Every structure is written in structure tokens, then in C-alpha cells.
Amino acid sequence: MTYPDQAVERVAGEVVTDLADPDLTEIEQRDPPIPKVPVCVEGPVNVHQLPARKVSIIVMDLTTTPVKVLDNDPRRARFVACCTEAWRYAVKPGGLGAQLPADQAVVFENSDVVYARTVTSTAELSIVAEYWAD
């Protein structure tokens, strides 16, 4: 049954009846059926990197023994690491790892587990991890 102040239309094969001037509670009570439209993107797409929703700061002492610094976390967008001495970055505890210079901030954009160790002595490693989700 329809009333004079209702609009009736057919969307994706279903009859949708709405008031001409609905209030917020009437709008929120149901989602109208919306037909699916296939989309195929061709060519470059503009994207905007959003700011991190959460940040954690870690400062720890390193030795020549590999230590787990960060766990595998799919919420992590990136992390920035800086060490007072030359150090090695690895994704496996027994891995050789990549040697990185001292006092140089390095940005990593991954969510893998992170192991670190110094090359020759003890050092202090500082990490700022940015998370895109809580």
C-alpha cells in the first residue's frame, strides 16, 4: 500500500517505496537495493596516503645476537629504524640480513617480522612503527 507522500520506483527489479521527506530514523532503517556495477580500472589511479591511526615507539639495546624487534602485523603500514652503530636487518632469526649504516633513519614499508643485530658491538636501536588500523 502506498500513500500520497511516498515515491515509488523500481530498482534492480525491486519496488522501493520511500517517503518524499523522510526523517533520519526512516533513512537508517534499511538499505535500498543498489545494482552492482563492474569496474575495471585502466591506466594510472590517483591514491592518497592517509596518516597513521596509531604509532608505537620502541627503543632497545642490540648486541651481535639477533633479536626479534617487531612481530608480523598486517596493521603496520611502515616503520622507521635508526641505530647508533652499523646494524643488520633480517626477516629470519638465523638470516644474514642486510647491513645498514649507523645514525641513518631507514624507512621500511612492510608488515613482516623484524630481527636486528649489530655488526660488531652493542648499540641502541630506535623504531617508530606506524599502523593504519587500531
ABEGO torsion letter per residue (X at the ends): XBBAABBBBBBGGBBBBBBABBBAAAAAABBBBBBBBBBBBBEBBBBBBBBBABBBBBBBBBBABBBBABBBBAABABBBBBBABBBBBBABAABAEBBBBBGBBBBBBBABBBBBBBAABBBBBBBBBBBABX
